[in-house]
Amino acid sequence: MIIKFPEMKKFYTIIFLAVIVLSFKGEDKPAYQFYTSEGKKTSYAELLAEAQQADIVLFGELHDNPIAHWLELEITKDLYKTWGSTTVMGAEMFEADNQSGLNVYLEGKIVDTALHSAVRLWPNYETDYRPLVDFAKENKIPFIATNTPRKYASMVYRGGFEALDPLPDSIKRWFAPLPILYDSNERAYKEIFQNSGGHNGQNLPKSQALKDATMGYFISQNWAVGKHFIHFHGSYHSDNRSGITWYVNRYAGNPVIKSTQHRPRILVISTTEQKDVSKLNKEDFGKGDFILCIPESMTKTY
């Protein structure tokens, strides 16, 4: 067959482009890579399939990472397609005493500018958390302010859990029931104690535990059999199935606090950064059921 010039030109153009593609093979710049708990590469599709079967999804983020924030919104949208009206959302970034102000916004009774006066918002709220809140608002999804007001964690840091005892009941409703469950040998608190060199005794890990306990308590109080909860927080609050995870497992199955004995299926997502995301660092194995690995050079949101 005789190839005419225009066809020959097209043929060589295709060959030229193919050579370019092959020459740059391996030079892609992936924005993220998911791994299993055992450090094997996996996909968003596989994560979603597992998350759809969970009762509670704990998404541990890095607060200034745009990929983590984007994926939080994407997985929420995708889970809502399956979970529908059984969906509940919540976040560390909102403190329990601000729930009424958040509810007023979710109900459309105040505009977004007024929310800044009604609720204590993180500095990166507009870029990182408003999309989640607005998704909840648009779809009439409950959004739970799960964290304890910071001043009570500060009280524990200064005086231990005992510092909370004299507070009136009207204040005690903003954190987990007293006495706070606590295990100093639990991995998260043991690491905090060791990393601080034992400074101030157990009060530093206890102040962290108050936040974890409160988030675990409010997640449990707003979850029931048939419901599905997705929660957003710093990754260290649920890494290694410690922290929030430990408390949810205790509060959700405690008949004194929760009527059901059903232990929820919890899926933990952990986020980490590495220079090279092609292989997960061994120290991150086991941090979550899925580990979101992001290049450390990724642009920060603040």
C-alpha positions as CSV (number, residue, x, y, z in Angstrom):
1,M,0.0,0.0,0.0
2,I,1.3,3.4,-0.9
3,I,0.8,5.9,2.0
4,K,0.0,9.4,0.7
5,F,1.8,12.3,2.3
6,P,-1.0,13.6,4.6
7,E,-1.5,10.1,5.9
8,M,2.3,9.7,6.3
9,K,2.5,13.0,8.2
10,K,-0.3,11.8,10.6
11,F,1.5,8.5,11.0
12,Y,4.8,10.1,12.0
13,T,3.0,12.6,14.3
14,I,1.4,9.6,16.2
15,I,4.8,7.9,16.5
16,F,6.4,11.2,17.7
17,L,3.8,11.7,20.4
18,A,4.1,8.1,21.5
19,V,7.9,8.5,21.9
20,I,7.2,11.6,24.1
21,V,4.8,9.8,26.3
22,L,7.2,6.8,26.7
23,S,10.1,9.1,27.4
24,F,8.2,10.8,30.3
25,K,6.9,7.5,31.7
26,G,7.5,7.5,35.5
27,E,7.7,11.3,35.6
28,D,4.1,11.8,36.7
29,K,3.5,13.9,39.9
30,P,0.8,12.1,41.8
31,A,-1.0,14.3,44.3
32,Y,-1.7,11.4,46.6
33,Q,-1.7,7.6,47.0
34,F,-3.9,5.4,49.2
35,Y,-2.4,2.5,51.1
36,T,-3.9,-0.3,53.1
37,S,-3.0,-0.8,56.8
38,E,-0.4,-3.2,55.7
39,G,1.3,-0.7,53.3
40,K,-0.1,-2.1,50.0
41,K,-1.1,0.4,47.3
42,T,-4.9,0.7,46.9
43,S,-7.4,3.0,45.3
44,Y,-10.0,5.5,46.2
45,A,-12.6,3.1,44.8
46,E,-11.6,0.4,47.2
47,L,-11.6,2.9,50.1
48,L,-15.1,4.0,49.2
49,A,-16.4,0.5,48.9
50,E,-15.2,-0.2,52.4
51,A,-16.4,3.1,53.8
52,Q,-19.9,2.5,52.5
53,Q,-20.1,-0.6,54.7
54,A,-19.0,1.2,57.8
55,D,-21.1,2.7,60.6
56,I,-18.6,5.4,61.4
57,V,-15.9,6.8,59.3
58,L,-13.1,8.7,61.1
59,F,-11.2,10.8,58.6
60,G,-7.9,11.9,60.1
61,E,-6.6,14.9,58.3
62,L,-3.6,17.2,58.3
63,H,-5.2,20.6,59.0
64,D,-3.2,22.5,56.4
65,N,-3.3,20.0,53.6
66,P,-5.5,20.8,50.6
67,I,-5.6,17.2,49.2
68,A,-7.0,15.9,52.5
69,H,-9.7,18.6,52.6
70,W,-10.6,17.9,49.0
71,L,-10.9,14.2,49.6
72,E,-13.0,14.8,52.8
73,L,-15.6,16.6,50.7
74,E,-15.4,14.0,47.8
75,I,-15.9,11.0,50.1
76,T,-18.7,12.8,51.9
77,K,-20.5,13.4,48.6
78,D,-20.0,9.8,47.5
79,L,-21.0,8.3,50.8
80,Y,-24.1,10.4,50.9
81,K,-25.2,8.8,47.6
82,T,-25.3,5.5,49.5
83,W,-26.1,6.5,53.0
84,G,-28.7,9.2,52.1
85,S,-30.8,10.5,55.0
86,T,-29.0,8.2,57.5
87,T,-25.9,10.4,57.1
88,V,-24.5,12.4,60.1
89,M,-21.5,14.7,59.9
90,G,-19.3,16.1,62.6
91,A,-15.9,17.7,63.2
92,E,-13.2,18.5,65.8
93,M,-13.2,22.1,64.4
94,F,-16.5,22.9,66.1
95,E,-16.8,23.1,69.9
96,A,-19.9,21.6,71.6
97,D,-21.1,24.9,73.1
98,N,-21.4,26.3,69.6
99,Q,-23.9,23.7,68.4
100,S,-26.9,26.0,68.6
101,G,-25.2,28.7,66.5
102,L,-24.1,26.1,63.9
103,N,-27.7,24.7,63.8
104,V,-29.1,28.1,63.1
105,Y,-26.9,28.4,60.1
106,L,-27.7,24.9,58.9
107,E,-31.4,25.7,59.1
108,G,-30.9,28.7,56.9
109,K,-31.9,31.2,59.6
110,I,-28.7,33.2,59.4
111,V,-26.3,34.0,56.5
112,D,-22.7,32.8,56.3
113,T,-21.3,36.2,57.5
114,A,-23.4,35.9,60.7
115,L,-22.0,32.5,61.4
116,H,-18.6,34.1,62.2
117,S,-20.3,35.9,65.1
118,A,-22.4,32.9,66.2
119,V,-19.6,30.3,66.2
120,R,-15.9,30.2,66.9
121,L,-14.4,29.3,63.6
122,W,-10.9,28.2,62.7
123,P,-8.9,30.6,60.6
124,N,-9.0,28.2,57.7
125,Y,-12.7,27.7,57.9
126,E,-13.6,29.4,54.6
127,T,-11.3,27.4,52.5
128,D,-11.2,24.1,54.3
129,Y,-14.4,23.5,56.3
130,R,-17.1,25.7,54.8
131,P,-17.5,23.3,51.8
132,L,-18.3,20.5,54.3
133,V,-20.7,22.6,56.3
134,D,-22.4,24.0,53.2
135,F,-22.8,20.4,51.8
136,A,-24.5,19.5,55.1
137,K,-26.7,22.6,54.8
138,E,-27.7,21.9,51.2
139,N,-28.7,18.3,51.9
140,K,-30.2,18.8,55.4
141,I,-27.5,16.6,57.0
142,P,-27.0,17.0,60.8
143,F,-23.6,18.4,61.5
144,I,-22.3,17.8,65.1
145,A,-19.9,20.1,66.9
146,T,-18.1,17.4,68.8
147,N,-15.1,19.0,70.4
148,T,-14.9,20.3,74.0
149,P,-14.3,24.1,74.3
150,R,-10.6,24.6,74.5
151,K,-10.6,26.2,77.9
152,Y,-11.7,23.0,79.6
153,A,-8.8,21.1,78.1
154,S,-6.5,23.9,79.4
155,M,-8.0,23.4,82.9
156,V,-7.2,19.7,82.7
157,Y,-3.6,20.5,81.6
158,R,-3.2,22.7,84.7
159,G,-5.1,20.6,87.2
160,G,-6.0,17.2,85.9
161,F,-9.5,15.8,85.4
162,E,-10.2,16.8,89.0
163,A,-10.2,20.5,87.9
164,L,-13.5,19.8,86.1
165,D,-15.4,18.4,89.2
166,P,-16.5,21.8,90.6
167,L,-18.0,23.0,87.4
168,P,-21.8,23.3,87.2
169,D,-23.8,20.8,85.2
170,S,-24.6,23.5,82.7
171,I,-20.9,23.5,81.8
172,K,-20.3,19.8,82.2
173,R,-22.6,19.1,79.2
174,W,-19.9,20.4,76.9
175,F,-17.6,17.4,77.5
176,A,-17.7,13.7,78.1
177,P,-19.3,12.5,81.3
178,L,-17.2,12.5,84.5
179,P,-15.3,10.6,85.5
180,I,-13.4,10.6,82.2
181,L,-12.4,7.1,81.1
182,Y,-8.6,7.1,80.8
183,D,-5.8,4.6,80.2
184,S,-2.3,6.0,80.5
185,N,-1.0,2.9,78.6
186,E,-3.2,3.6,75.6
187,R,-0.8,4.3,72.7
188,A,-1.8,7.9,72.0
189,Y,-1.4,9.0,75.6
190,K,1.7,7.0,76.2
191,E,3.4,8.6,73.2
192,I,2.4,12.1,74.3
193,F,3.8,11.5,77.8
194,Q,7.0,10.1,76.4
195,N,7.5,12.9,73.8
196,S,6.9,15.5,76.5
197,G,9.6,14.0,78.7
198,G,7.0,13.5,81.4
199,H,6.6,17.3,81.8
200,N,3.6,18.0,84.0
201,G,2.9,14.3,84.7
202,Q,-0.2,12.8,83.1
203,N,-1.9,16.2,82.7
204,L,-0.8,16.8,79.1
205,P,-2.0,13.4,77.7
206,K,-5.1,13.8,79.9
207,S,-5.9,17.2,78.2
208,Q,-5.7,15.4,74.9
209,A,-7.8,12.6,76.2
210,L,-10.6,15.0,77.2
211,K,-10.8,16.1,73.6
212,D,-10.8,12.6,72.3
213,A,-13.3,11.4,74.9
214,T,-15.6,14.3,74.1
215,M,-15.5,13.7,70.4
216,G,-16.0,10.0,70.9
217,Y,-18.9,10.7,73.3
218,F,-20.7,13.1,70.9
219,I,-20.2,10.8,67.9
220,S,-21.7,8.0,70.0
221,Q,-24.6,10.1,71.1
222,N,-25.5,11.1,67.6
223,W,-25.0,7.6,66.1
224,A,-27.4,4.7,66.3
225,V,-28.0,1.5,64.5
226,G,-29.1,2.4,61.0
227,K,-27.3,5.7,61.0
228,H,-23.9,6.5,59.4
229,F,-21.5,9.1,60.8
230,I,-18.5,10.6,59.1
231,H,-16.2,12.7,61.4
232,F,-13.3,15.0,60.5
233,H,-10.3,15.7,62.9
234,G,-6.6,15.8,63.1
235,S,-5.1,12.5,62.1
236,Y,-3.4,12.1,65.5
237,H,-6.8,11.9,67.2
238,S,-7.5,8.5,65.6
239,D,-4.2,7.1,64.4
240,N,-3.5,3.5,65.3
241,R,-7.2,3.1,66.2
242,S,-6.4,5.0,69.4
243,G,-7.8,8.3,70.7
244,I,-11.3,8.8,69.4
245,T,-11.6,5.3,68.1
246,W,-10.9,3.9,71.6
247,Y,-13.6,6.1,73.1
248,V,-16.2,5.4,70.5
249,N,-15.8,1.7,71.1
250,R,-16.5,2.3,74.8
251,Y,-19.2,4.9,74.7
252,A,-21.2,3.3,71.9
253,G,-21.3,-0.1,73.7
254,N,-22.0,1.3,77.2
255,P,-25.6,0.6,78.2
256,V,-25.4,3.4,80.8
257,I,-24.6,6.0,78.2
258,K,-26.0,4.3,75.1
259,S,-29.1,2.0,75.0
260,T,-27.7,-0.2,72.3
261,Q,-25.0,-2.9,72.8
262,H,-24.2,-2.9,69.1
263,R,-20.6,-2.1,68.6
264,P,-20.3,0.1,65.4
265,R,-18.0,-0.8,62.6
266,I,-15.4,1.9,62.5
267,L,-13.2,2.7,59.5
268,V,-10.2,4.9,60.2
269,I,-8.5,7.0,57.5
270,S,-5.1,8.4,58.4
271,T,-3.2,11.1,56.5
272,T,0.6,11.4,56.2
273,E,3.1,13.3,54.1
274,Q,6.3,11.9,52.5
275,K,8.9,13.1,50.1
276,D,8.1,10.2,47.8
277,V,4.6,8.7,47.9
278,S,5.5,5.6,45.8
279,K,6.1,3.5,48.9
280,L,4.6,4.0,52.3
281,N,7.1,4.5,55.2
282,K,7.0,1.6,57.6
283,E,6.3,3.9,60.6
284,D,2.9,4.7,59.0
285,F,1.8,1.1,58.7
286,G,-1.2,0.4,60.8
287,K,-2.1,4.1,61.4
288,G,-5.5,3.6,59.7
289,D,-7.5,1.0,57.8
290,F,-6.5,3.3,54.9
291,I,-3.6,5.7,54.8
292,L,-3.7,8.7,52.6
293,C,-0.1,9.5,51.6
294,I,0.6,13.0,50.1
295,P,3.8,14.6,48.9
296,E,5.3,16.8,51.6
297,S,5.9,19.5,49.0
298,M,2.1,19.9,48.5
299,T,1.0,23.5,48.8
300,K,-0.5,24.3,52.3
301,T,-3.8,26.0,52.9
302,Y,-2.3,28.3,55.6
